[in-house]
Amino acid sequence: MTGIDLEVEATLQEGVVRGRRLPDLLSWRGIPYAAPPVGALRLRAPEPVQPWAGVRDATEFGPSAPQQRRQGDENCLTINVLRSADPSNVARPVMVFIHGGAHTAGTSSAPLYSGASLVRRGDVVFVSLNYRLGALGYLDFSEFSTPERPFDTNLGLRDQVAALQWVQRNIAALGGDPANVTLFGESAGADAVVTLMCTPAAKGLFARAIAQSPPPATSNGRELAALWAREFLDIAGVCGSDVTEYLTTAAPELLVQAATTLSTRGADEVPGTRPFAAVADGDLLPEHPLNAFEAGTEHQVPLLIGTNAHEGRIFPRFLDILPTNRDRIEKMFEDTDPAIKARAIGAYPGYPGRRAAADLGGDVVFWEPSVRCAHAHTRHSDTYMYRYDFAPRLLRLTGLGATHATELFAVFGARGPAARTLTSLGGRRDLRVVTDTMQSHWLRFARGGRPLGTWPRYSLERRDTLIIDAESRVETDPLRTRREAWLGYRHRH
């Protein structure tokens, strides 16, 4: 999107911001939704933004959180808003997007996440945000707290709550309806969506939720979270009285380096879990999300949830953190009933071949726990399940298929270089069809809590699932044999 020389001002509760008018859109970027989490506020719950005098520039994205292969900054707690420039007499529906990246990478400024296609098509207000990542956002150092220097839990999750509170305070000034907020995200962002559904502090901050490929089993219990924090400090070579000083003053790039090593180790040491994840701390997050869903204590809002047909296949090639090889899968099943293990593995013909192992690893992290969430949630609230099967010829030839994150091109209506590469061997017209299907459903859901009528609600009796492809269809209990093969499997927390 190219800006033009016409600025627009809006009055927020914290002060006046100056955005930018694009040819047909209004954009405000890099607005702080919490105080900078630096110095004494590092590893602390987000504090309120201090009001500012005058007019604050909001024409450029804020920095991403510190991470590998991207210039970041700890002062990263900013939010962006995009809406139509056309006047409206009614407040518009709001869609708040949380980016993915394994809780260690990503940024709201990625071109794929611009939101312009959704805004133009659906006349919604699109909101995106940055939040703390890696060691600064998703490790639990609370056991090292002292009265003089406390360390809080679930910092990335707390940031997301603070961003949603900002939306409630300010979105009306930017044309949005705070009573009509849809929270959506992909991968780690979808995990955030599911986790926020189980976070009491987030109750009432959103009206409905969309979770694209969430890994809802990867939240940690206190014991496992403490293990990861200790191992991180061991990697950093810090112990005893030096811990407080190190956590308070270490350069962000040093924390990122140690986090990268921990991420690699964790994939081998406890396959199927993630060091960088929310923790069921008994406070902000009272219990593990899977347990909350099964107990019916999650927020009772309409939920649209689904995964891609071959989630795991991209990870061994580009981000090797899942149990997608025989060694990790065998270790993952160490404490599992042998009959359940044999049944689950038997559902993947060709195992331990590369593709079968990758499919198993993707399913145990994304698909199987997502089905469990849908199964539990549909008892209380409207639930809609999908599976994304569309794979243009390039993805089929490379063996990736409809792998993790590829649905983002359709959801966001991407037409840039990446989308052109994806369809370079064919499938451009079909991608437009799939884009129309997904955006139509997502926007209808965001406006009123239900997708188009061609997508039936999920139920325990039928398990109707929308299969999204060049020719989409509804299937009843797809992959039933594989689903039943996982019955009884327990994830490590």
N, C-alpha and C positions, 0 to 999 in steps of 0.2 A: 504494500500500500504506500503510495507516495503522498506526502503531506502537501498542502497548499498554504499560502500565507494568509490564513484566516484563523484566528485563535478564538476559543470559546471558554467562558468562565462558568464555574459552578460553585455554589456555596455549600460546603460540607459542614458537619458539626465541628470539625477541627479547624476549619479555615477555608479560604477561597483557593481553588485550583484552576489553573489555566491549561486547557487541553488543546486539541487541534481538530480543525474541521477538514476532513478528507472530502473528495468529491461528493459522496453521498452518505458519509458516516461521520459520527462524532467520536473522538478517541481521547481518553485520559489514561496516562501510563505512569507507572512508578510512584503511585500515591502510597505513603507509609500507612500501614494499618496497625502498627505497634511500634514502640520505641526501638531504636537500634539495639540488638542483643549483644552488645560489646562491653568490654571491661568488666565491671562488677555484675553486669546483666548477662554475661556469657553463661550458658548452661542454667539459666533461670527462666521461669515462666515469663511469657511476654508481658511487658508493661504497657499501659496506655500511651498513645501518641500525645505529645505535648502540643497544644494548639500553636499555630504560627500566625505572625502578623503579616499583613500584606497579601500578595498573590503568589502562590507556589507554582512553579513550573511543573507541568505534568504532561510533557510532550515526548519524553523518552522513557524507555523501559528501565526499571531498576536493575541492579546487578543480580546475577544468580548467586545462590549459596556456594561457598567454597566446595570444589569438587575436582576430580581428575579431568585433564584435557579441556578445561574451560576456565577462563579468568573469572574468579568470583570474589565476593566480599561478604564479610559477616553481616554487614548492614544491608540485609537482603529482604526484609519483611515488607514487601510492597505488593500492590494490587493494581490491576488494569481493568478498564471498563470500555466497552465498545457498543455503540447503538446507532440506529438510523438517525440521519439528520432531519428526517421528516418530522414535523410537529405531530403530536398525538394528544388527544383529550383524555386518554386513559393510560394508566401505568402499564408498562409492558412486562411480560413474564421475564424472569431472570434465570440465566443458566450459569452456574459457577463451576468452572473446570479446574480440577487438580491434576497436574502433570505427573507422569510416571518417571521411572528411572531407578528402580530398586532402592528407593530412599537414600541413594547416594549420588544421583546425577539428575540432570534435567533443569529446565527453566521455562517459565511462562512466555519468554520472548521468542521461543522457537517459531520459525515461520509457519510450520504446520499447524500450530495452535492459534492462529490469528483470530479465528472465530468469525471472520467477515462473511463467509458463505452462509453460516447459520443466521447471522443477523439480517443479511439481505433477504434470505428466503423466509425466515420465520418471524421477523420483526420482534426479536427478543433482545434483551440487554445481556451481553456476554461479558462475564467476569473471569479473570484468571489471576493467579497469585503465585508468588514464590514463598517457600517455607524452608526452615532449616533442615539440612541433610546430613548424612553420615554421622560421625562422632558427635558433632555439635547438635544434632537433632534427634538421633535414634539410638543412642547408647544410654544405659542407665547407670550413672555414676553416683546414685544417691547414697550408697553405702560409704562413700568417702566424704560425705557432707560433714561439716563442723558447724557449731553455732555461729561462728564468724563467717564461714563461707559455705552456705548450703548449695546443693546441686539438685535441681528438680528433674522429675521424670517426664517422658513423653513430650519432649519439647516441640518436635515437628507437629504432633497432633494438637498440642496447645496453640501453636501458630495458626493451624487451620480453623480452630474454634474462634480465635481472635479475628481472623479474616471474615468468617461468617457473621460475627457480631458487628464488624464494620459494615458489612452489607446491610444488616438490619438498620443500622444508624443512618446510613448515607445513600442507599441506592435510590430512594425516592427523589433525592435532589438531582439524580442523573437519569431520571425517567423510568426507573424500574419499580416493580411492585414487591415490597419486602414480604408480603404474605404469599407470594407465588414464586418461590425460589426452588429450582431444581439443581441438586448437587450431582455432578458427574465427574468421572475420572477414569483413567486407564492404567492397568498394571498396578504399580505402587499407588498411583492416584486412586484407582478403584478400591484398593485395599484401604486407603484412607476413607473412602466413602462408606464402606462396610463397617469400618471401625468407628467412624463418627455416628453411625446408626446405633452403636452400643455405648456411646459416651453421653452420660447424663447432661453434661454441660452444653451439649449441642442440641438438646431437645428444643424444638420450636424454631430452630434457625433455618430449617429447610422443609419444604412441603413434600418432596419426593426425591428419589435417588435413582441414578443410573450407574451401574458398576460394570465396566468393560474389562474382562479378564482379571478379576481380582484374585490375589492369593490369600484368602481369608484365614488359612491355617497358620500363617507364618508369624503371627503375633507371639511374643514370648511370655512365659511365666517369670516370676521374680527370680527363681533359681537359675534358669537358663540365661536370663538377661544379665545377672550378676557374673556368670561365667564369661560372657562375651566382653563385659567391661574389664574384667581382670586380665583377660587375654590381650585386649587392646593395650592396656598399660604395660604388659609384659613385652609386647612387640615394640612399644615405644621406649622400653628400657627404663621405666619409671616405677618406683616403689616407695613405700613408707611415707615419710614426711614430705617427700618431694612431689607427691601426687597433686595436692591442692595447688601448689605453685605452677606445676606443669599444665594442669587443666585450665588454669586461669590465664596464663600468659603465653603458652606455646603458640607459635605462628600457625595460622590456619593450614598452610601447605604441609606442615609436619603432621598435623592431625589427619589430613587427607592421605598422606603416604601410609601411615599406620593403619588407617581404615581400609585402604586398598589391600594391604597384606591380610588383614583380618577377614575380609570378604572372601578372598581366595581360600584361606585355611578353613573357614567355616563351611564352605561347600563340601569339603572332604571330611571334616571332623564330625559334623552332625547334618548329613544330607537331608534336604527337605525343609530345613529351617533357614532363617536368615538372621545374622547378627544385628542387622539394622532394621528394626521393626518396632512397632508399638509394644508396650509391655503392660500386661494385666497387673497394674500396681495396686489395685484395691482402692484407688482414690479417683483419679481422672477416669480411668478405665477399670471399672470394678471387677470384671471377669473377662476371660478370653472371648473374642467375638463368636467363635463357633458355639461355645457354651451358652452365651447370651441368646443367640438365635434359637438354639434348641430349647432354652428355658422360656422363650417368648418375652424376654425383657428388652429386646431391641426396640427402637422407635417404630411405631406402627404407621409407616408411610408407604405409599405405593413404591414398588421396586421393580426396575427393569435390569436384568442381570444376564450375563452370558459370557461365553468364551469362544476362541477360535478353534478350528478343527485340528490343527497341528501346532498347538502352542509351543511345544518344547523344541521344535527342530532348529530354531534360529540360535538357541543359547550355546550349544557346543562350538559354534562358529564365531560368535561375536561377544558373548557374555557368559562365560562358563561357570555359572553359579547354581545350576539345578542338578538334581540327581538324574542325569541323562546318560550315564554309562554304567556298566555292570558293577564295578567296584562300589560306586556310591549307592546304587540301588540295593545291593546286597547288604550294605551297612545300614541303610535306611530301614530294612526289614528285620534287623537283628532281634528286636524285642517283639516282633509280630508273631502271632500264632502261625505255625508252619502251613496249616491248611488255608488260612487267609492269604498268606504270601503266594502259595502255589496257585490259588484261584485268581489272584490279581495278575500275576505274571502270565498266566495262561490266557488272559484276555488280550494279549498282544502277540499275535503270531509273528514269528521271525525273531523274537527276543532270544539272545541279547544283541541282535543286529542293530546297527546304528540308528535306523529310523524307528524301529520298534522301541528301543530304549529311550529315545528322545520323546516319543509319544507318551510313554509311561511316565517319564519325569514331568512332562508338561501337564499331564492329566492329574497327577497327584498334587501338584502345586496349585493349579488353576481350576481345572474342570471339576474334579471330584468334590472339593470343598464348596465350590460355587453351587453345585447341585444340592449339597446339604443345606446351604443357606436358603435356596429357593424352596426346598422341601419344608423347612421350618417356617419360613416367613409367610408362605401361602396359607397357613392355618389362621393367620390374623389379618393379613393385608393383601390387597391386590398385588400379584407378582406375575411378571412376564419374563420368560426364559427364551434366549436365542442361542444359536450356534452360527458362527461366521465361516462359511465354506468357500467363499470366492477366492480363487487363486488364478491370476493371469498366467499366460504360458511361461513367462520367465520364471515364476515361482515354482511352477510344476516341473520344469526342466531341471532346475537346481535342486529339486527334492525338498524344498522348504514348504511347499503347499500354502495353505491358509494359516500362516504361522503368526506368532505373537506380534501384536501392534499393527498388523497390516490393515485392520479395519479402520484405523485412524484416518487413512486416506479418504475413505468414504464418509465417515462422520463429519470431517471438516471440509469435504469438497475440494481436496487438494488438486491443484492443476500445475504445480511448479515442476522444477527439474526432477525431483524425486519421483513424482507421480508419472512423469513422462518416461523415466527409466523403468519403472515398474511395469509399464505397458508397452515397452519398446518392441517386444516380440508379439504383440497383439493383446487385445482385451480392453482397449480404451473405451469403446462403446459400452461394453459390459460394465466397466467401472462406473460409467455415468449412470447406468441403470441401478447398480448397487447403491451408489451415492443417493439417488432419488429415493430408493427404498428406505435406507437408514435415516436420512434426514427427515423424511416425511414422518416416520414413526417417532423419532427422538423429539422432534418439534411438537407434534401432537401431544405426546406424553408431557412435555414441559408446559404446555398450555393448559392441560386439563387433567393430567394424571392417568390418561389411557392412551396407548398408541392407536393406530388405525384399526378399524373393526376387523380387518383380515388377520389380526394377531390375537388369538384367544388367550385368556388368562391361564396361567399354570395352575394345575390342581393335582392333588395326590392321586386322584382316580385316573387321570389321563396323561398328565405330564406333557401337555402339548407344548411344543418348542418350535419357534420360527427358525427355519434353516435359511440363512441369508446367502443368496447366490445370484447369478445372472437371471435365473428363474427361481425366485424364492418360493418356499412352500412351508406348510406346517406338518410336522411329524409328531406322532404320539409316542412318547417315551423312546426317543432315538438312543441307540447304543444301550438298550436295556441290559443285555448280557454283560457288557462291560461295567455298567453301573452297579449291577448286583454283585459283580466279582469283587468290588471294593467294600461291600458291606462288612462292618466289623473292624475295619482298619482304623487305628487311632494314631493321629498325628502327635509328634512329640512337641510339647510346649515348654 
